[in-house]
Amino acid sequence: MATITLELTPELEQQLRDEAAKQGLDPSHYIVNTLKERLRSPLRNASRLSKAEANLLQKINLGLPPETWERYHTLIAKRRAEMLTPDEQVTLIKISDQIEQANAPRIQYLIELASLRSTSLEVVMQELGIESPGYV
């Protein structure tokens, strides 16, 4: 069997681990199963994306640098352990604000993509593997 090494943001890694745990699978098995499922997906057989769709997908996939996500998750862990300093709390708030600012246009791009595809936002998010936050 061949080996491929992937660089994941800490957030995506944790999400993969959480989903694997929910299904009672080892994370590597979960990832392989998910990839197999995705490759069998009807989206894979779809014709080329329009320029507008490709542009929107590119904008949707823009995100914060991995270093920012690492810092964010470190600060979240410290907050949960009740070991966050006041300076770290300020930093956590700033990063949280950056995440919110990045997600606002992302949602708009998802809505535009749904409109282009004549479907709902929920369907597009499901097709792209984007989960809505639990607090919505």
C-alpha positions in Angstrom: 0.0 0.0 0.0 1.3 3.5 -0.9 1.7 6.2 1.7 0.7 9.9 1.2 1.6 12.5 3.8 -0.9 15.4 4.2 -0.5 18.7 6.0 -3.7 19.5 7.9 -4.7 22.5 9.9 -5.1 21.6 13.6 -8.8 22.3 13.2 -9.2 19.9 10.3 -7.1 17.3 12.1 -9.3 17.5 15.2 -12.5 17.4 13.1 -11.3 14.2 11.4 -10.4 12.7 14.7 -13.8 13.6 16.2 -15.7 12.2 13.2 -13.6 9.0 13.2 -14.3 8.6 16.9 -18.1 9.1 16.3 -17.9 6.2 13.9 -15.7 4.0 16.1 -12.9 4.1 13.5 -9.2 4.7 13.6 -8.6 8.2 12.0 -6.6 6.7 9.1 -9.4 4.3 8.2 -11.9 7.1 8.5 -9.9 9.2 6.1 -9.5 6.4 3.6 -13.2 5.6 3.7 -14.1 9.3 3.3 -11.8 9.6 0.3 -13.3 6.5 -1.3 -16.8 7.8 -0.8 -15.9 11.2 -2.2 -14.3 9.7 -5.3 -17.5 7.8 -5.9 -19.5 10.9 -5.5 -21.6 12.2 -8.4 -19.8 15.5 -8.1 -16.6 13.8 -9.3 -18.3 12.8 -12.5 -19.8 16.3 -13.1 -18.5 18.3 -16.0 -15.9 20.9 -15.5 -16.9 23.8 -13.2 -17.9 27.0 -14.7 -15.5 29.9 -14.2 -17.9 31.5 -11.8 -18.1 28.3 -9.7 -14.3 27.8 -9.7 -13.9 31.4 -8.6 -16.4 31.1 -5.8 -14.8 27.8 -4.6 -11.4 29.4 -4.5 -12.8 32.2 -2.4 -14.7 29.8 -0.1 -11.4 27.8 0.5 -9.4 30.8 1.5 -8.6 30.6 5.2 -6.3 31.6 8.0 -2.7 30.4 8.0 -2.0 27.1 9.9 0.1 29.0 12.4 -3.0 31.1 13.4 -5.1 28.0 13.8 -2.4 26.3 15.9 -2.3 29.3 18.2 -6.1 29.5 18.4 -6.4 25.8 19.4 -3.5 26.2 21.9 -5.3 29.1 23.5 -8.7 27.3 23.5 -7.0 24.4 25.3 -5.5 26.8 27.9 -8.9 28.4 28.4 -10.6 25.1 29.0 -7.8 24.2 31.5 -8.4 27.6 33.1 -4.8 28.6 32.5 -5.3 31.5 30.1 -3.5 34.7 31.0 -5.1 38.1 30.4 -2.7 38.7 27.5 -3.6 35.3 26.0 -7.2 36.1 26.4 -6.8 39.3 24.4 -5.0 37.3 21.7 -7.7 34.6 21.6 -10.4 37.3 21.2 -8.4 38.8 18.3 -8.0 35.5 16.6 -11.7 34.8 17.1 -12.5 38.1 15.5 -10.3 37.2 12.5 -12.1 33.9 12.1 -15.5 35.6 12.2 -14.3 38.2 9.7 -13.1 35.5 7.4 -16.3 33.5 7.6 -18.7 36.3 6.9 -17.7 36.6 3.2 -17.3 32.8 3.0 -21.0 32.4 3.8 -21.9 34.9 1.1 -19.8 33.0 -1.4 -21.5 29.7 -0.4 -24.9 31.4 -0.9 -23.8 32.6 -4.4 -22.6 29.1 -5.3 -25.9 27.6 -4.1 -27.7 30.1 -6.3 -25.5 29.3 -9.3 -26.3 25.6 -8.8 -30.0 26.2 -8.2 -29.9 24.5 -4.9 -29.9 25.3 -1.2 -27.1 26.5 1.0 -27.4 23.4 3.1 -27.0 21.1 0.1 -23.9 23.0 -1.1 -22.4 22.9 2.4 -23.1 19.2 2.6 -21.5 18.6 -0.9 -18.4 20.5 0.2 -18.2 18.8 3.6 -18.8 22.0 5.5 -20.6 21.7 8.7 -22.5 24.5 10.3 -21.5 25.4 13.8 -23.5 23.9 16.6 -24.5 27.3 18.0 -26.5 28.4 14.9 
